[in-house]
Structures are given as C-alpha cells and as structure tokens.
Amino acid sequence: MGGLDGRGLTRWLLEEYGFAYRTLLDAEIRKGGLRGAFDVIVLPDNRMKTMLDGHAPRVVPPEYTGGFALQGALALKTFVEAGGTLVALDSATELPSSCSAWASATP
C-alpha cells in the first residue's frame, strides 16, 4: 500500500469491500444539513488542525483548501446528535475526542 495517504487508503478499503461512498468536501460540511444526506461520515487519517484550517492554496486543488473550520465541526457534531455515525480514523479521532474543539464549535 506504499504511497497511499489516509484518504487514498480509506477509498481503497471502501471499494475493496463494496461500500458505496462519495467524497464530502469541506464546503459541504460547513453548509451543514448532513444528516439528511448521510448515515455515516468517515473522517480519514488527518490532524484536527488540518481538517479545521485546510491546506494552503496551490498545495492541493482549490476544492481541498480552507478546511471545514469550526462551522464544519459544529455541523459534524449536529450530524452525530441527530443520529448519524461519525467514524474517525487514526489522527482524525482528535476532532471528536477534543471536547474543547466541539464545545467551541458554536453558531
């Protein structure tokens, strides 16, 4: 599996075991209303700071820059509170396990 990052490995696993999925972009997370569209959201291995702040422009394609910010963290918290399942892999567990990040994610 050399060369696969967290997102690539997650995609490979979902495909390998026949799970239907689609990529959820930061802007969609920030928009909210996730429970109406998803039963499960998988956060691939990524640091909380990177998920919230995103990557710098020109490092990755524009749709992957900017992060989902505290607004997105609140949307994910609301998703879980509405009965959705959030699966966080490896370093991504930092977001839901960090009470300060979830507590500070207010509208």
Buried (B, 14 or more C-beta within 10 A) or exposed (E): EEEEEBBEBBBEBEEEEEEEEEEBEBEBBBEBEBBEEBEEBBBBBBEBEEBBBBBEEEEEEEEBBBBBBBBBBBBBBBBBEEEBEBEBBBBBBBBBEEEEBBEEBEE
